[in-house]
Amino acid sequence: MVVAGVQFGWALQLSLLTPYIQVLPCVRIWSDKCSSKYGRRRPFILAGSLMISVAVTIIGFSADIGYLLGDADEDHRNFKGT
């Protein structure tokens, strides 16, 4: 069970944190030029948190999504979703 937690942690780090290093400078430039009525940073914080929520949900259901997209039955032990 501990191994699954470690794999989940590595998946989060590699899929969610690494792109920030590459994308963050562009987002900073865009947010500095933003003139939204909600402020310069809030729209980007909201969009980023929504994207992270979707990504974490997809990672959590990745085995089920793979099964639904056509993984072979021998590669998938049982369906875990609802």
Secondary structure, 3 states (H helix, E strand, C coil): CHHHHHHHHHHHHHHHHHHHHHHHHHHHHHHHHCCCCCCCCHHHHHHHHHHHHHHHHHHHCHHHHHHHCCCCHHHCCCCCCC
